[in-house]
């Protein structure tokens, strides 16, 4: 099963011609991290969980 980290990196590494997308929630949460933290599975997954929790309130 793919986690958010896997989804992020698949989207990031897709060919330019590939029209695949990710949700704005994932993009916002991950882009708020430093470039170094975007390479950390735990930090990416945690950032998206925190972002989703804020939205649901």
HTML snippet that shows the backbone in 3Dmol.js (N, CA, C, O; Angstrom):
<script src="https://3Dmol.org/build/3Dmol-min.js"></script>
<div id="view" style="width:600px;height:400px;position:relative"></div>
<script>
const pdb = `
ATOM      1  N   UNK A   1       0.844  -1.187   0.000  1.00  0.00           N
ATOM      2  CA  UNK A   1       0.000   0.000   0.000  1.00  0.00           C
ATOM      3  C   UNK A   1       0.890   1.251   0.000  1.00  0.00           C
ATOM      4  O   UNK A   1       1.852   1.349   0.762  1.00  0.00           O
ATOM      5  N   UNK A   2       0.552   2.172  -0.847  1.00  0.00           N
ATOM      6  CA  UNK A   2       1.332   3.409  -0.954  1.00  0.00           C
ATOM      7  C   UNK A   2       0.908   4.386   0.133  1.00  0.00           C
ATOM      8  O   UNK A   2      -0.280   4.562   0.402  1.00  0.00           O
ATOM      9  N   UNK A   3       1.886   5.008   0.743  1.00  0.00           N
ATOM     10  CA  UNK A   3       1.582   6.074   1.684  1.00  0.00           C
ATOM     11  C   UNK A   3       1.728   7.411   0.960  1.00  0.00           C
ATOM     12  O   UNK A   3       2.023   7.450  -0.234  1.00  0.00           O
ATOM     13  N   UNK A   4       1.521   8.495   1.688  1.00  0.00           N
ATOM     14  CA  UNK A   4       1.596   9.823   1.083  1.00  0.00           C
ATOM     15  C   UNK A   4       2.989  10.094   0.534  1.00  0.00           C
ATOM     16  O   UNK A   4       3.131  10.709  -0.524  1.00  0.00           O
ATOM     17  N   UNK A   5       4.009   9.645   1.236  1.00  0.00           N
ATOM     18  CA  UNK A   5       5.381   9.832   0.776  1.00  0.00           C
ATOM     19  C   UNK A   5       5.561   9.231  -0.616  1.00  0.00           C
ATOM     20  O   UNK A   5       6.121   9.873  -1.505  1.00  0.00           O
ATOM     21  N   UNK A   6       5.084   7.994  -0.805  1.00  0.00           N
ATOM     22  CA  UNK A   6       5.183   7.348  -2.118  1.00  0.00           C
ATOM     23  C   UNK A   6       4.403   8.123  -3.178  1.00  0.00           C
ATOM     24  O   UNK A   6       4.887   8.311  -4.294  1.00  0.00           O
ATOM     25  N   UNK A   7       3.204   8.569  -2.831  1.00  0.00           N
ATOM     26  CA  UNK A   7       2.391   9.339  -3.778  1.00  0.00           C
ATOM     27  C   UNK A   7       3.110  10.619  -4.186  1.00  0.00           C
ATOM     28  O   UNK A   7       3.133  10.980  -5.362  1.00  0.00           O
ATOM     29  N   UNK A   8       3.691  11.296  -3.216  1.00  0.00           N
ATOM     30  CA  UNK A   8       4.398  12.550  -3.475  1.00  0.00           C
ATOM     31  C   UNK A   8       5.548  12.328  -4.457  1.00  0.00           C
ATOM     32  O   UNK A   8       5.679  13.046  -5.448  1.00  0.00           O
ATOM     33  N   UNK A   9       6.385  11.316  -4.167  1.00  0.00           N
ATOM     34  CA  UNK A   9       7.557  11.112  -5.011  1.00  0.00           C
ATOM     35  C   UNK A   9       7.211  10.562  -6.385  1.00  0.00           C
ATOM     36  O   UNK A   9       7.907  10.854  -7.358  1.00  0.00           O
ATOM     37  N   UNK A  10       6.149   9.771  -6.482  1.00  0.00           N
ATOM     38  CA  UNK A  10       5.714   9.333  -7.811  1.00  0.00           C
ATOM     39  C   UNK A  10       5.271  10.533  -8.633  1.00  0.00           C
ATOM     40  O   UNK A  10       5.597  10.628  -9.816  1.00  0.00           O
ATOM     41  N   UNK A  11       4.523  11.459  -8.011  1.00  0.00           N
ATOM     42  CA  UNK A  11       4.062  12.649  -8.709  1.00  0.00           C
ATOM     43  C   UNK A  11       5.243  13.551  -9.077  1.00  0.00           C
ATOM     44  O   UNK A  11       5.311  14.075 -10.189  1.00  0.00           O
ATOM     45  N   UNK A  12       6.160  13.723  -8.142  1.00  0.00           N
ATOM     46  CA  UNK A  12       7.313  14.585  -8.373  1.00  0.00           C
ATOM     47  C   UNK A  12       8.184  14.080  -9.519  1.00  0.00           C
ATOM     48  O   UNK A  12       8.727  14.874 -10.287  1.00  0.00           O
ATOM     49  N   UNK A  13       8.315  12.776  -9.632  1.00  0.00           N
ATOM     50  CA  UNK A  13       9.215  12.185 -10.624  1.00  0.00           C
ATOM     51  C   UNK A  13       8.528  11.775 -11.923  1.00  0.00           C
ATOM     52  O   UNK A  13       9.153  11.167 -12.791  1.00  0.00           O
ATOM     53  N   UNK A  14       7.253  12.104 -12.058  1.00  0.00           N
ATOM     54  CA  UNK A  14       6.537  11.714 -13.283  1.00  0.00           C
ATOM     55  C   UNK A  14       7.042  12.531 -14.475  1.00  0.00           C
ATOM     56  O   UNK A  14       7.526  13.649 -14.299  1.00  0.00           O
ATOM     57  N   UNK A  15       6.934  11.989 -15.661  1.00  0.00           N
ATOM     58  CA  UNK A  15       7.313  12.765 -16.839  1.00  0.00           C
ATOM     59  C   UNK A  15       6.414  13.988 -16.979  1.00  0.00           C
ATOM     60  O   UNK A  15       5.253  13.961 -16.571  1.00  0.00           O
ATOM     61  N   UNK A  16       6.944  15.039 -17.545  1.00  0.00           N
ATOM     62  CA  UNK A  16       6.181  16.273 -17.713  1.00  0.00           C
ATOM     63  C   UNK A  16       4.897  16.040 -18.494  1.00  0.00           C
ATOM     64  O   UNK A  16       3.882  16.681 -18.223  1.00  0.00           O
ATOM     65  N   UNK A  17       4.932  15.137 -19.449  1.00  0.00           N
ATOM     66  CA  UNK A  17       3.752  14.879 -20.286  1.00  0.00           C
ATOM     67  C   UNK A  17       2.669  14.092 -19.556  1.00  0.00           C
ATOM     68  O   UNK A  17       1.535  14.025 -20.030  1.00  0.00           O
ATOM     69  N   UNK A  18       2.994  13.504 -18.423  1.00  0.00           N
ATOM     70  CA  UNK A  18       2.028  12.736 -17.633  1.00  0.00           C
ATOM     71  C   UNK A  18       1.132  13.723 -16.886  1.00  0.00           C
ATOM     72  O   UNK A  18       1.631  14.573 -16.150  1.00  0.00           O
ATOM     73  N   UNK A  19      -0.158  13.620 -17.065  1.00  0.00           N
ATOM     74  CA  UNK A  19      -1.093  14.571 -16.468  1.00  0.00           C
ATOM     75  C   UNK A  19      -1.592  14.121 -15.085  1.00  0.00           C
ATOM     76  O   UNK A  19      -2.559  14.683 -14.571  1.00  0.00           O
ATOM     77  N   UNK A  20      -0.958  13.139 -14.494  1.00  0.00           N
ATOM     78  CA  UNK A  20      -1.359  12.675 -13.166  1.00  0.00           C
ATOM     79  C   UNK A  20      -1.258  13.829 -12.166  1.00  0.00           C
ATOM     80  O   UNK A  20      -0.393  14.697 -12.285  1.00  0.00           O
ATOM     81  N   UNK A  21      -2.148  13.823 -11.192  1.00  0.00           N
ATOM     82  CA  UNK A  21      -2.165  14.885 -10.190  1.00  0.00           C
ATOM     83  C   UNK A  21      -2.153  14.295  -8.782  1.00  0.00           C
ATOM     84  O   UNK A  21      -2.366  13.099  -8.588  1.00  0.00           O
ATOM     85  N   UNK A  22      -1.900  15.159  -7.814  1.00  0.00           N
ATOM     86  CA  UNK A  22      -2.077  14.813  -6.413  1.00  0.00           C
ATOM     87  C   UNK A  22      -3.012  15.857  -5.825  1.00  0.00           C
ATOM     88  O   UNK A  22      -3.243  16.904  -6.430  1.00  0.00           O
ATOM     89  N   UNK A  23      -3.548  15.573  -4.651  1.00  0.00           N
ATOM     90  CA  UNK A  23      -4.476  16.526  -4.046  1.00  0.00           C
ATOM     91  C   UNK A  23      -3.743  17.783  -3.601  1.00  0.00           C
ATOM     92  O   UNK A  23      -2.548  17.758  -3.304  1.00  0.00           O
ATOM     93  N   UNK A  24      -4.479  18.868  -3.563  1.00  0.00           N
ATOM     94  CA  UNK A  24      -3.914  20.134  -3.095  1.00  0.00           C
ATOM     95  C   UNK A  24      -3.476  20.017  -1.641  1.00  0.00           C
ATOM     96  O   UNK A  24      -2.499  20.649  -1.238  1.00  0.00           O
ATOM     97  N   UNK A  25      -4.182  19.221  -0.855  1.00  0.00           N
ATOM     98  CA  UNK A  25      -3.824  19.032   0.554  1.00  0.00           C
ATOM     99  C   UNK A  25      -2.421  18.432   0.680  1.00  0.00           C
ATOM    100  O   UNK A  25      -1.620  18.888   1.497  1.00  0.00           O
ATOM    101  N   UNK A  26      -2.131  17.424  -0.116  1.00  0.00           N
ATOM    102  CA  UNK A  26      -0.806  16.810  -0.071  1.00  0.00           C
ATOM    103  C   UNK A  26       0.235  17.820  -0.541  1.00  0.00           C
ATOM    104  O   UNK A  26       1.273  17.988   0.099  1.00  0.00           O
ATOM    105  N   UNK A  27      -0.031  18.475  -1.628  1.00  0.00           N
ATOM    106  CA  UNK A  27       0.933  19.435  -2.180  1.00  0.00           C
ATOM    107  C   UNK A  27       1.233  20.545  -1.179  1.00  0.00           C
ATOM    108  O   UNK A  27       2.399  20.852  -0.934  1.00  0.00           O
ATOM    109  N   UNK A  28       0.208  21.146  -0.602  1.00  0.00           N
ATOM    110  CA  UNK A  28       0.405  22.228   0.367  1.00  0.00           C
ATOM    111  C   UNK A  28       1.223  21.771   1.566  1.00  0.00           C
ATOM    112  O   UNK A  28       2.169  22.442   1.978  1.00  0.00           O
ATOM    113  N   UNK A  29       0.850  20.627   2.118  1.00  0.00           N
ATOM    114  CA  UNK A  29       1.527  20.139   3.321  1.00  0.00           C
ATOM    115  C   UNK A  29       2.997  19.831   3.044  1.00  0.00           C
ATOM    116  O   UNK A  29       3.865  20.198   3.836  1.00  0.00           O
ATOM    117  N   UNK A  30       3.278  19.173   1.947  1.00  0.00           N
ATOM    118  CA  UNK A  30       4.655  18.789   1.640  1.00  0.00           C
ATOM    119  C   UNK A  30       5.490  20.009   1.253  1.00  0.00           C
ATOM    120  O   UNK A  30       6.654  20.107   1.641  1.00  0.00           O
ATOM    121  N   UNK A  31       4.917  20.922   0.507  1.00  0.00           N
ATOM    122  CA  UNK A  31       5.676  22.104   0.096  1.00  0.00           C
ATOM    123  C   UNK A  31       6.000  23.012   1.276  1.00  0.00           C
ATOM    124  O   UNK A  31       6.921  23.825   1.189  1.00  0.00           O
ATOM    125  N   UNK A  32       5.267  22.891   2.370  1.00  0.00           N
ATOM    126  CA  UNK A  32       5.565  23.676   3.571  1.00  0.00           C
ATOM    127  C   UNK A  32       6.818  23.154   4.276  1.00  0.00           C
ATOM    128  O   UNK A  32       7.394  23.846   5.116  1.00  0.00           O
ATOM    129  N   UNK A  33       7.237  21.942   3.935  1.00  0.00           N
ATOM    130  CA  UNK A  33       8.449  21.362   4.526  1.00  0.00           C
ATOM    131  C   UNK A  33       9.689  21.873   3.800  1.00  0.00           C
ATOM    132  O   UNK A  33       9.612  22.332   2.661  1.00  0.00           O
ATOM    133  N   UNK A  34      10.814  21.786   4.468  1.00  0.00           N
ATOM    134  CA  UNK A  34      12.077  22.127   3.810  1.00  0.00           C
ATOM    135  C   UNK A  34      12.383  21.049   2.763  1.00  0.00           C
ATOM    136  O   UNK A  34      11.884  19.928   2.865  1.00  0.00           O
ATOM    137  N   UNK A  35      13.194  21.379   1.768  1.00  0.00           N
ATOM    138  CA  UNK A  35      13.558  20.366   0.764  1.00  0.00           C
ATOM    139  C   UNK A  35      14.158  19.100   1.389  1.00  0.00           C
ATOM    140  O   UNK A  35      13.916  17.995   0.904  1.00  0.00           O
ATOM    141  N   UNK A  36      14.925  19.258   2.445  1.00  0.00           N
ATOM    142  CA  UNK A  36      15.512  18.087   3.112  1.00  0.00           C
ATOM    143  C   UNK A  36      14.427  17.230   3.761  1.00  0.00           C
ATOM    144  O   UNK A  36      14.469  16.002   3.683  1.00  0.00           O
ATOM    145  N   UNK A  37      13.453  17.886   4.403  1.00  0.00           N
ATOM    146  CA  UNK A  37      12.387  17.144   5.081  1.00  0.00           C
ATOM    147  C   UNK A  37      11.458  16.443   4.099  1.00  0.00           C
ATOM    148  O   UNK A  37      10.816  15.457   4.461  1.00  0.00           O
ATOM    149  N   UNK A  38      11.374  16.928   2.872  1.00  0.00           N
ATOM    150  CA  UNK A  38      10.535  16.277   1.858  1.00  0.00           C
ATOM    151  C   UNK A  38      11.070  14.907   1.484  1.00  0.00           C
ATOM    152  O   UNK A  38      10.359  14.114   0.868  1.00  0.00           O
ATOM    153  N   UNK A  39      12.297  14.619   1.842  1.00  0.00           N
ATOM    154  CA  UNK A  39      12.907  13.314   1.560  1.00  0.00           C
ATOM    155  C   UNK A  39      12.752  12.350   2.732  1.00  0.00           C
ATOM    156  O   UNK A  39      13.217  11.212   2.662  1.00  0.00           O
ATOM    157  N   UNK A  40      12.110  12.790   3.800  1.00  0.00           N
ATOM    158  CA  UNK A  40      11.929  11.981   5.010  1.00  0.00           C
ATOM    159  C   UNK A  40      10.492  11.453   5.055  1.00  0.00           C
ATOM    160  O   UNK A  40       9.547  12.224   5.219  1.00  0.00           O
ATOM    161  N   UNK A  41      10.337  10.135   4.909  1.00  0.00           N
ATOM    162  CA  UNK A  41       9.013   9.511   4.860  1.00  0.00           C
ATOM    163  C   UNK A  41       8.157   9.888   6.066  1.00  0.00           C
ATOM    164  O   UNK A  41       6.995  10.261   5.901  1.00  0.00           O
ATOM    165  N   UNK A  42       8.700   9.798   7.250  1.00  0.00           N
ATOM    166  CA  UNK A  42       7.925  10.073   8.462  1.00  0.00           C
ATOM    167  C   UNK A  42       7.482  11.534   8.501  1.00  0.00           C
ATOM    168  O   UNK A  42       6.341  11.819   8.866  1.00  0.00           O
ATOM    169  N   UNK A  43       8.347  12.445   8.137  1.00  0.00           N
ATOM    170  CA  UNK A  43       8.014  13.871   8.178  1.00  0.00           C
ATOM    171  C   UNK A  43       6.957  14.224   7.138  1.00  0.00           C
ATOM    172  O   UNK A  43       6.066  15.028   7.412  1.00  0.00           O
ATOM    173  N   UNK A  44       7.045  13.639   5.966  1.00  0.00           N
ATOM    174  CA  UNK A  44       6.048  13.904   4.924  1.00  0.00           C
ATOM    175  C   UNK A  44       4.686  13.381   5.360  1.00  0.00           C
ATOM    176  O   UNK A  44       3.691  14.102   5.292  1.00  0.00           O
ATOM    177  N   UNK A  45       4.639  12.140   5.805  1.00  0.00           N
ATOM    178  CA  UNK A  45       3.365  11.558   6.227  1.00  0.00           C
ATOM    179  C   UNK A  45       2.768  12.327   7.401  1.00  0.00           C
ATOM    180  O   UNK A  45       1.560  12.558   7.437  1.00  0.00           O
ATOM    181  N   UNK A  46       3.595  12.722   8.352  1.00  0.00           N
ATOM    182  CA  UNK A  46       3.124  13.470   9.513  1.00  0.00           C
ATOM    183  C   UNK A  46       2.604  14.855   9.112  1.00  0.00           C
ATOM    184  O   UNK A  46       1.581  15.308   9.626  1.00  0.00           O
ATOM    185  N   UNK A  47       3.294  15.512   8.215  1.00  0.00           N
ATOM    186  CA  UNK A  47       2.871  16.848   7.776  1.00  0.00           C
ATOM    187  C   UNK A  47       1.495  16.794   7.118  1.00  0.00           C
ATOM    188  O   UNK A  47       0.655  17.662   7.355  1.00  0.00           O
ATOM    189  N   UNK A  48       1.269  15.790   6.304  1.00  0.00           N
ATOM    190  CA  UNK A  48      -0.030  15.672   5.629  1.00  0.00           C
ATOM    191  C   UNK A  48      -1.114  15.334   6.642  1.00  0.00           C
ATOM    192  O   UNK A  48      -2.220  15.869   6.552  1.00  0.00           O
ATOM    193  N   UNK A  49      -0.829  14.467   7.597  1.00  0.00           N
ATOM    194  CA  UNK A  49      -1.816  14.146   8.636  1.00  0.00           C
ATOM    195  C   UNK A  49      -2.189  15.388   9.439  1.00  0.00           C
ATOM    196  O   UNK A  49      -3.368  15.618   9.712  1.00  0.00           O
ATOM    197  N   UNK A  50      -1.197  16.190   9.821  1.00  0.00           N
ATOM    198  CA  UNK A  50      -1.464  17.427  10.567  1.00  0.00           C
ATOM    199  C   UNK A  50      -2.303  18.388   9.731  1.00  0.00           C
ATOM    200  O   UNK A  50      -3.245  19.003  10.232  1.00  0.00           O
ATOM    201  N   UNK A  51      -1.954  18.510   8.465  1.00  0.00           N
ATOM    202  CA  UNK A  51      -2.680  19.407   7.570  1.00  0.00           C
ATOM    203  C   UNK A  51      -4.151  18.964   7.438  1.00  0.00           C
ATOM    204  O   UNK A  51      -5.056  19.797   7.493  1.00  0.00           O
ATOM    205  N   UNK A  52      -4.378  17.689   7.269  1.00  0.00           N
ATOM    206  CA  UNK A  52      -5.738  17.171   7.137  1.00  0.00           C
ATOM    207  C   UNK A  52      -6.530  17.342   8.430  1.00  0.00           C
ATOM    208  O   UNK A  52      -7.731  17.608   8.390  1.00  0.00           O
ATOM    209  N   UNK A  53      -5.865  17.192   9.578  1.00  0.00           N
ATOM    210  CA  UNK A  53      -6.540  17.371  10.861  1.00  0.00           C
ATOM    211  C   UNK A  53      -6.984  18.819  11.034  1.00  0.00           C
ATOM    212  O   UNK A  53      -8.072  19.074  11.551  1.00  0.00           O
ATOM    213  N   UNK A  54      -6.159  19.766  10.610  1.00  0.00           N
ATOM    214  CA  UNK A  54      -6.511  21.191  10.701  1.00  0.00           C
ATOM    215  C   UNK A  54      -7.719  21.498   9.818  1.00  0.00           C
ATOM    216  O   UNK A  54      -8.598  22.268  10.205  1.00  0.00           O
ATOM    217  N   UNK A  55      -7.759  20.903   8.651  1.00  0.00           N
ATOM    218  CA  UNK A  55      -8.845  21.156   7.704  1.00  0.00           C
ATOM    219  C   UNK A  55     -10.174  20.602   8.238  1.00  0.00           C
ATOM    220  O   UNK A  55     -11.227  21.213   8.055  1.00  0.00           O
ATOM    221  N   UNK A  56     -10.112  19.451   8.893  1.00  0.00           N
ATOM    222  CA  UNK A  56     -11.333  18.791   9.370  1.00  0.00           C
ATOM    223  C   UNK A  56     -11.951  19.475  10.575  1.00  0.00           C
ATOM    224  O   UNK A  56     -13.103  19.201  10.911  1.00  0.00           O
ATOM    225  N   UNK A  57     -11.220  20.351  11.229  1.00  0.00           N
ATOM    226  CA  UNK A  57     -11.753  21.022  12.424  1.00  0.00           C
ATOM    227  C   UNK A  57     -12.785  22.043  12.068  1.00  0.00           C
ATOM    228  O   UNK A  57     -13.335  22.699  12.952  1.00  0.00           O
TER     229      UNK A  57
END
`;
const viewer = $3Dmol.createViewer("view");
viewer.addModel(pdb, "pdb");
viewer.setStyle({}, {cartoon: {color: "spectrum"}});
viewer.zoomTo();
viewer.render();
</script>
